[in-house]
Amino acid sequence: MSLKIKMSVILDEVFVQVFAGFCMNKLPATAGYRLSQCVKAINAANHEGLIARDKVIKAYGTPDEKNESLFTFTPENQEKANAEIKEIAEIEVDMPIEEKVKISVSKLEDSKVNVSPFEFETLQTLVEFVE
């Protein structure tokens, strides 16, 4: 059984930035390998989720005349778009791992990897930090 992550997390720009930044560090080999598998799955799901969200916005919104990347919605269409976007956010995406990746905090310290409290909290979706 694989670990599942909601699309709302995968579409969260803060999560994506923190996760990508963390994965740029030299990590213990096993953890680094397992997280690299997740990078591929997250990138693919993020791309699919953004396309699905954009389709909903274009289906229910009206593009602004001056800036086509901005949309306005009637109250009825706003409600429909919100409902469909909420459905997208609730989709569970299978990760190619069965459980969270365990990483020893002491090994991170030995590798001189610095992680802020905010990053620890954000990364707990995929990583279990152990002492």
Backbone as CSV, one residue per row, in Angstrom:
resi,resn,N_x,N_y,N_z,CA_x,CA_y,CA_z,C_x,C_y,C_z
1,MET,0.853,-1.180,0.000,0.000,0.000,0.000,0.897,1.241,0.000
2,SER,0.638,2.140,-0.898,1.502,3.319,-1.017,0.996,4.478,-0.160
3,LEU,1.924,5.356,0.161,1.595,6.577,0.888,0.792,7.477,-0.044
4,LYS,-0.235,8.104,0.471,-1.073,8.981,-0.339,-0.960,10.413,0.168
5,ILE,-0.961,11.343,-0.781,-0.916,12.765,-0.449,-2.041,13.447,-1.209
6,LYS,-2.746,14.336,-0.537,-3.837,15.059,-1.201,-3.278,16.054,-2.214
7,MET,-4.024,16.235,-3.272,-3.648,17.168,-4.318,-3.498,18.584,-3.760
8,SER,-4.256,18.925,-2.724,-4.142,20.267,-2.131,-2.729,20.527,-1.636
9,VAL,-2.058,19.502,-1.129,-0.669,19.648,-0.683,0.246,19.797,-1.889
10,ILE,0.028,18.974,-2.895,0.886,18.992,-4.079,0.762,20.310,-4.840
11,LEU,-0.401,20.941,-4.785,-0.594,22.226,-5.466,-0.194,23.411,-4.591
12,ASP,0.178,23.164,-3.350,0.590,24.227,-2.436,2.004,24.675,-2.796
13,GLU,2.135,25.898,-3.265,3.438,26.409,-3.709,4.478,26.388,-2.598
14,VAL,4.054,26.641,-1.373,4.999,26.631,-0.253,5.549,25.221,-0.056
15,PHE,4.672,24.213,-0.060,5.130,22.835,0.079,6.113,22.490,-1.030
16,VAL,5.765,22.816,-2.261,6.620,22.477,-3.405,7.991,23.142,-3.267
17,GLN,8.019,24.410,-2.878,9.296,25.116,-2.733,10.134,24.540,-1.599
18,VAL,9.506,24.274,-0.452,10.244,23.714,0.685,10.768,22.321,0.346
19,PHE,9.921,21.498,-0.258,10.325,20.138,-0.617,11.467,20.161,-1.632
20,ALA,11.334,20.990,-2.651,12.386,21.083,-3.674,13.699,21.571,-3.055
21,GLY,13.608,22.571,-2.199,14.814,23.084,-1.543,15.478,22.032,-0.672
22,PHE,14.688,21.276,0.075,15.225,20.224,0.934,15.904,19.147,0.094
23,CYS,15.300,18.800,-1.027,15.855,17.749,-1.887,17.128,18.179,-2.599
24,MET,17.462,19.447,-2.546,18.718,19.930,-3.146,19.917,19.642,-2.238
25,ASN,19.647,19.277,-0.985,20.718,18.961,-0.041,21.248,17.556,-0.279
26,LYS,22.477,17.337,0.178,23.033,15.984,0.160,22.460,15.262,1.370
27,LEU,21.651,14.261,1.101,20.953,13.515,2.145,21.535,12.107,2.237
28,PRO,21.266,11.408,3.338,21.673,10.001,3.389,21.133,9.275,2.149
29,ALA,21.912,8.361,1.607,21.609,7.746,0.304,20.211,7.152,0.212
30,THR,19.814,6.363,1.177,18.496,5.718,1.116,17.382,6.757,1.108
31,ALA,17.490,7.740,1.993,16.467,8.788,2.066,16.456,9.601,0.773
32,GLY,17.626,9.952,0.280,17.713,10.722,-0.956,17.097,9.992,-2.133
33,TYR,17.365,8.689,-2.219,16.801,7.898,-3.305,15.279,7.834,-3.219
34,ARG,14.766,7.562,-2.020,13.311,7.450,-1.853,12.624,8.783,-2.136
35,LEU,13.239,9.879,-1.693,12.652,11.197,-1.963,12.728,11.542,-3.451
36,SER,13.788,11.088,-4.132,13.885,11.368,-5.577,12.734,10.716,-6.326
37,GLN,12.281,9.551,-5.856,11.130,8.902,-6.475,9.870,9.750,-6.274
38,CYS,9.769,10.370,-5.117,8.615,11.225,-4.827,8.632,12.497,-5.667
39,VAL,9.827,13.010,-5.949,9.945,14.228,-6.758,9.244,14.019,-8.099
40,LYS,9.510,12.890,-8.734,8.887,12.603,-10.034,7.367,12.558,-9.916
41,ALA,6.872,11.864,-8.903,5.424,11.726,-8.723,4.779,13.073,-8.408
42,ILE,5.433,13.875,-7.569,4.892,15.189,-7.206,4.884,16.116,-8.409
43,ASN,5.960,16.119,-9.180,6.011,16.980,-10.374,4.901,16.620,-11.361
44,ALA,4.698,15.334,-11.595,3.659,14.895,-12.532,2.269,15.263,-12.017
45,ALA,2.014,14.999,-10.741,0.697,15.304,-10.169,0.455,16.807,-10.118
46,ASN,1.490,17.583,-9.800,1.368,19.039,-9.768,0.972,19.557,-11.153
47,HIS,1.624,19.046,-12.170,1.318,19.460,-13.550,-0.134,19.125,-13.901
48,GLU,-0.557,17.912,-13.611,-1.929,17.485,-13.904,-2.949,18.304,-13.107
49,GLY,-2.638,18.562,-11.851,-3.547,19.338,-11.005,-3.710,20.765,-11.485
50,LEU,-2.602,21.380,-11.904,-2.678,22.753,-12.414,-3.491,22.824,-13.705
51,ILE,-3.321,21.834,-14.568,-4.093,21.791,-15.814,-5.584,21.641,-15.493
52,ALA,-5.916,20.747,-14.569,-7.322,20.538,-14.194,-7.914,21.805,-13.590
53,ARG,-7.167,22.468,-12.714,-7.644,23.706,-12.083,-7.848,24.804,-13.139
54,ASP,-6.908,24.915,-14.076,-7.033,25.924,-15.132,-8.254,25.673,-16.016
55,LYS,-8.548,24.397,-16.294,-9.730,24.067,-17.100,-11.008,24.523,-16.400
56,VAL,-11.061,24.329,-15.097,-12.237,24.750,-14.329,-12.365,26.271,-14.385
57,ILE,-11.273,26.967,-14.173,-11.292,28.431,-14.189,-11.755,28.945,-15.555
58,LYS,-11.242,28.349,-16.615,-11.618,28.787,-17.966,-13.062,28.413,-18.307
59,ALA,-13.538,27.296,-17.737,-14.913,26.862,-18.014,-15.936,27.776,-17.348
60,TYR,-15.639,28.286,-16.174,-16.625,29.060,-15.415,-16.332,30.552,-15.351
61,GLY,-15.114,30.940,-15.710,-14.746,32.346,-15.604,-14.741,33.053,-16.941
62,THR,-14.723,34.371,-16.867,-14.626,35.212,-18.058,-13.294,35.946,-17.988
63,PRO,-12.451,35.806,-19.045,-11.148,36.475,-18.999,-11.296,38.003,-18.998
64,ASP,-10.428,38.649,-18.259,-10.386,40.103,-18.210,-9.949,40.625,-19.577
65,GLU,-10.537,41.717,-20.014,-10.201,42.259,-21.341,-8.757,42.742,-21.416
66,LYS,-8.237,43.287,-20.333,-6.873,43.840,-20.336,-5.813,42.796,-19.985
67,ASN,-6.197,41.817,-19.181,-5.235,40.801,-18.743,-5.924,39.442,-18.802
68,GLU,-5.620,38.674,-19.835,-6.305,37.399,-20.056,-5.977,36.337,-19.018
69,SER,-5.001,36.598,-18.145,-4.699,35.624,-17.095,-5.568,35.858,-15.851
70,LEU,-6.352,36.925,-15.862,-7.288,37.206,-14.778,-8.701,36.866,-15.229
71,PHE,-9.481,36.293,-14.313,-10.836,35.881,-14.647,-11.814,36.453,-13.636
72,THR,-13.021,36.759,-14.115,-14.105,37.155,-13.216,-15.177,36.074,-13.294
73,PHE,-15.948,35.957,-12.218,-16.962,34.915,-12.125,-18.279,35.512,-11.670
74,THR,-19.360,35.008,-12.226,-20.665,35.337,-11.668,-20.748,34.585,-10.337
75,PRO,-21.609,35.023,-9.431,-21.715,34.298,-8.154,-22.043,32.814,-8.338
76,GLU,-22.914,32.506,-9.285,-23.277,31.108,-9.529,-22.087,30.312,-10.062
77,ASN,-21.371,30.889,-11.031,-20.211,30.198,-11.593,-19.066,30.096,-10.588
78,GLN,-18.951,31.083,-9.724,-17.918,31.043,-8.678,-18.160,29.846,-7.763
79,GLU,-19.418,29.642,-7.420,-19.783,28.516,-6.556,-19.460,27.183,-7.234
80,LYS,-19.802,27.072,-8.521,-19.515,25.844,-9.265,-18.011,25.608,-9.381
81,ALA,-17.274,26.667,-9.703,-15.815,26.542,-9.845,-15.188,26.141,-8.516
82,ASN,-15.608,26.782,-7.440,-15.070,26.438,-6.125,-15.323,24.973,-5.776
83,ALA,-16.521,24.487,-6.089,-16.862,23.089,-5.790,-15.965,22.128,-6.584
84,GLU,-15.752,22.426,-7.851,-14.914,21.549,-8.678,-13.446,21.622,-8.260
85,ILE,-12.987,22.811,-7.910,-11.596,22.948,-7.458,-11.402,22.234,-6.127
86,LYS,-12.408,22.268,-5.282,-12.335,21.541,-4.005,-12.243,20.041,-4.266
87,GLU,-12.989,19.544,-5.247,-12.910,18.127,-5.607,-11.506,17.760,-6.074
88,ILE,-10.912,18.622,-6.878,-9.544,18.381,-7.352,-8.591,18.324,-6.160
89,ALA,-8.740,19.265,-5.229,-7.854,19.347,-4.065,-7.948,18.103,-3.182
90,GLU,-9.097,17.437,-3.190,-9.309,16.262,-2.340,-8.784,14.961,-2.958
91,ILE,-8.385,15.004,-4.215,-7.869,13.795,-4.871,-6.617,13.329,-4.128
92,GLU,-6.552,12.034,-3.864,-5.371,11.471,-3.218,-4.445,10.900,-4.281
93,VAL,-3.185,11.297,-4.188,-2.176,10.882,-5.156,-1.264,9.845,-4.497
94,ASP,-1.078,8.722,-5.178,-0.196,7.671,-4.671,1.256,8.078,-4.861
95,MET,2.027,7.966,-3.794,3.458,8.186,-3.863,4.130,6.824,-4.063
96,PRO,5.310,6.809,-4.660,5.987,5.531,-4.923,6.717,4.977,-3.695
97,ILE,6.229,5.324,-2.519,6.792,4.807,-1.275,5.633,4.315,-0.411
98,GLU,5.914,3.387,0.487,4.855,2.822,1.321,4.639,3.595,2.608
99,GLU,5.668,4.273,3.062,5.567,5.036,4.300,6.468,6.258,4.198
100,LYS,6.314,7.149,5.159,7.143,8.342,5.171,8.619,7.952,5.220
101,VAL,9.444,8.774,4.609,10.885,8.544,4.597,11.439,8.955,5.958
102,LYS,12.117,8.021,6.614,12.704,8.316,7.924,14.095,8.904,7.726
103,ILE,14.317,10.050,8.375,15.626,10.698,8.312,16.039,11.078,9.726
104,SER,17.240,10.691,10.074,17.785,11.006,11.386,18.218,12.471,11.433
105,VAL,17.741,13.175,12.434,18.125,14.580,12.605,19.631,14.686,12.818
106,SER,20.215,13.737,13.540,21.664,13.787,13.781,22.446,13.601,12.482
107,LYS,21.945,12.772,11.571,22.623,12.615,10.275,22.535,13.900,9.454
108,LEU,21.408,14.607,9.585,21.304,15.896,8.901,22.333,16.868,9.464
109,GLU,22.463,16.866,10.794,23.457,17.745,11.427,24.862,17.375,10.975
110,ASP,25.174,16.079,10.930,26.494,15.627,10.490,26.780,16.065,9.055
111,SER,25.727,16.119,8.241,25.869,16.532,6.835,25.805,18.045,6.671
112,LYS,25.649,18.750,7.781,25.551,20.218,7.784,24.317,20.721,7.040
113,VAL,23.251,19.920,7.070,21.979,20.325,6.477,21.184,21.071,7.539
114,ASN,20.845,22.299,7.249,20.067,23.114,8.177,18.613,23.128,7.737
115,VAL,17.727,22.883,8.692,16.299,22.855,8.411,15.614,23.735,9.441
116,SER,14.810,24.672,8.962,14.095,25.563,9.873,12.909,24.827,10.496
117,PRO,12.400,25.321,11.624,11.205,24.703,12.210,10.037,24.659,11.220
118,PHE,9.878,25.710,10.439,8.809,25.750,9.431,9.007,24.636,8.404
119,GLU,10.246,24.432,7.966,10.531,23.380,6.986,10.282,21.990,7.579
120,PHE,10.688,21.795,8.855,10.395,20.505,9.501,8.902,20.223,9.442
121,GLU,8.098,21.203,9.803,6.643,21.031,9.823,6.102,20.746,8.420
122,THR,6.548,21.512,7.441,6.075,21.356,6.062,6.443,19.996,5.485
123,LEU,7.647,19.534,5.788,8.146,18.286,5.211,7.534,17.036,5.826
124,GLN,6.840,17.178,6.946,6.290,16.005,7.623,5.222,15.276,6.820
125,THR,4.814,15.849,5.723,3.900,15.147,4.829,4.563,13.887,4.271
126,LEU,5.870,13.993,3.981,6.607,12.882,3.375,7.743,12.345,4.231
127,VAL,8.193,13.125,5.200,9.389,12.766,5.953,9.051,12.617,7.433
128,GLU,9.561,11.552,8.016,9.467,11.382,9.470,10.871,11.619,10.022
129,PHE,11.023,12.711,10.741,12.306,13.034,11.336,12.429,12.299,12.660
130,VAL,13.522,11.575,12.834,13.744,10.829,14.058,15.026,11.320,14.712
131,GLU,15.056,11.200,16.036,16.250,11.639,16.774,17.279,10.545,16.826
